[in-house]
């Protein structure tokens, strides 16, 4: 894999640390700013909504701009709004910074996915995607637990300062090492309307829907994993970073494996992996009161959730081959529809008095819906074959 791919992964690491770290910081933010934990959880949903809107919007606006220039602008804005977030004492201002950070993150990821797959052979999209999304899973392994630990020691604001500081070297690395992409030197690509017409294809819509549901299930539980660990498992708060790290380690293994499988044999693996993920969320909901069993399930679920999710992202890029500028935006938006839906549904379950296990049951329900969508898509393919 080309070295600049790993530098893009470094930037994604900083951005994903910010996106995911609220799973360990939400209770502290709630106490400090005088809101409920579910209200603090809306910071994750707000970030996801900004990603949903931002991915296609920024990709469309940046179609005629140099790819490296766009990456630098997005990363610079991302750094700046984290400084504002670290300084504010107003929850509404913090919420606004999350939306702006998400818009910048969305633009970076949409352009980055397109740039990453353009750097490799046409049959290596899965491996290129795995390198880029490796920054996301490393954030789960290192960034999020470190952010949670830092938040416990120095307060949640210190985690925001840390993300801003991590973004600075990533900004320099992209400026110095990422080459001018094909969009910088090639002639006009496909018309934007022609690219958007790719969304009319049933197969692409089905894969996008599956990506949203799987990511929704993942974020539904992940956002409220800290209170699950402390309130249901009965572990002390100091165990939260370690549990988050276990989830991240499994996620890293899942994305790494998916990088190979997504380029070959994905259709044979996805049904079994999806069924296993459904069973895993249900098992965690049942076993959450048993600390040893729950902790043992966490890395397995990280592996399955991110393995399946990463494979679906790659399938989107293959299915959207005639949308070279917007393919990454389609994938980014789908993931973040799920990232917005999951925490919102989990928060609603908590607000409804259903207990701290309820987000995990919602995750299982979302995977059941994904299974129905996959089955319906397979039947349509059989009828048209």
Secondary structure, DSSP 8 states (H G I E B T S, - for coil): --HHHHHHHHHHHHHHHHHHTHHHHHHHHHHHHT--HHHHHHHHHHHHHHHHHHHHHHHHHTTTS-HHHHHHHHHHHHHHHHHHHHH---HHHHHHHHHHHHHHHHHHHHHHHHHHHHTS-GGGHHHHHHHHHHHHHHIIIIIIHHHHHHHHHH-HHHHHHHHHHHHHHHHHHHHHHS---HHHHS---S-HHHHHGGGG-HHHHHHHHHHHHHHHHHHHHHHTHHHIIIIIS---GGGHHHHHHHHHHHHHHHHHHHHHHTTSSHHHHHHHHHHHHHHHHHHHHHHTTSHHHHHHHHHHHHHHHHHHHHHHHHHHHHHTTT-TTTHHHHHHHHHHHHHHHHHHHHHHHHHTT--TTHHHHHHHHHHHHHHHHHHHHHHHHHHH-
